[in-house]
Amino acid sequence: AEEEQEGQQRRFGREDQQQQQQQQQQQQQQQQQQQQQQQQQQQQQQGRRAGGRRSSSSSGRVAERGSSGARGRGAGAF
């Protein structure tokens, strides 16, 4: 692996390699941010579903009768 890196350095120069590494790091950071956003959305949905029995009665629907999916849609969770 070290020999390959040395060969690449001779071919492209060290500056090019540094730029490539920086781009890869930026991409990884963006992916991490996306994952965090997805986790936050899931937590919000779970919170609404868990509180559906109490809160959905204020919207005029009987929470205990419907399924959790119907409750979520009625409360505007999705």
Beta strands, then each sheet from edge to edge (+ up, - down):
end
